[in-house]
Amino acid sequence: MSDATSQPIHTNHSYTEVAAPALRSVEDLPEGAFPPDYAYNVGPTLVSAYQQYGPIFRVRSQYTGENIVFLVGPEANRFVLQSDRLKFSHHEGWGKFFSVIELFGDGLLTMDGAEHDEHRRMMNPAFTVNYMDRYVPLMNRIIRERIGGWAKAGVIDIYDEARKITFDVAAEALTGLHTGPEVDQFRNIFMQMLMMGMLVNSQEEWEERIRECHNQLNALLLPKIAARREYPTDDILGMLVSARDRHGNALSDEQIIAHTNILLVAGHETSTSLTAWLFYLLTQHPDEAQRLLAEQEAVVGSDPEKEPTLADIKRMPLLDNMLLETERLYPPVANGPRGVVEAFDFHGYHIPAGTPVFYSIAAAHLLPEVFANPTAFDPDRFAPPREEHKKTPYALVGFGGGPRICIGINFAKIEIKALVSQSLRRYQFELVPNQEIVQYYRVTAMPLNGIRLRVTPRSF
């Protein structure tokens, strides 16, 4: 071995091995704590812990008292998402830590190993960039219909409005359902499930409410699945029904519903949050908003009725960078949960199987050694020649990274760009004063009290 610490030392014609430093255990990890305002300051709290303790530390769960290990920084992100990813389980992390399986079923988010790879292979064709061409007209139509009444309303909650748009888009793209009572029912069921922890007072009530939601979802989805078996379609639900694994086996109804549930949740929750915060940031940086409007008019045209094509959306570098900067400052998920299924060593610590682990997205995005002036809105940090995210791989991980990067990343970003393009060329936006604007993290993020904007038509 070439490491000097492992070479034998010659002393009086005898050889003595110098032992490598013993790995320390979880209990030896420096211990941090969650302050009372942690849910409002996840990123800054964990950056402070990183600066104090380094890239690995622990916090005791306030509910179970067990150790939760945090891995923070680009190196940690690469370790969890790429180099040693098979030592970590989504099934144990998302599935059990956040009750995703109990709520939505065992879908793509919570599968591990070969099973995940096989199911993702079956879904991949529906999420390639080129396949997005068939979704853009659908997105544009729903956006046009939804934003048409904003000027008349005068004031909107952009978080609430974005949720309606993104869920309508996801529901139609996934299941072929059009905006209306059935999609509204879908949305209400999913909102109940997402907010379930805040709606119930006991385990018994939790289980009863979950059964009710599942029964309602099954009543809506099972007829759609049966219809697509008889009359195949090219929406994502149709593709799931028609999909076959390498052995020629079809997915079960239970698997199709789980995949649909996860795609519906992931397909609108991330986009909703990022959209709301991007609009907020544009109201706080009018010069940047003007730059973005100029780009939109140069690419799409000044006619507010003209809708962007996929080719247009691919030619919006400033909007790309503004969306990256929104993802950095307001990631929709603060920390990625994993269960350790194979013991690993990291920075001198031995972490055994069975340990709950989080890699921190929110903290990685605020590290000053990676992102200059990290609390500032600076979309040009992603433009050449700076490209801070490329100089430090795995520093920006709002959509994950590695082989399991979010399957819907293209869908989400194209949808948000279409919404911004239509809205910004048609309206001017101003933040309604005297609001408490704050990001609040549960499993996913939300502006706690919404974000109210005043909307006025642009003068032409």
Order of alpha helices (4+ residues) and beta strands (2+ residues): beta-beta-beta-alpha-beta-beta-alpha-beta-alpha-alpha-alpha-alpha-beta-alpha-alpha-alpha-alpha-alpha-alpha-alpha-alpha-alpha-beta-beta-beta-beta-alpha-alpha-alpha-beta-beta-beta-beta
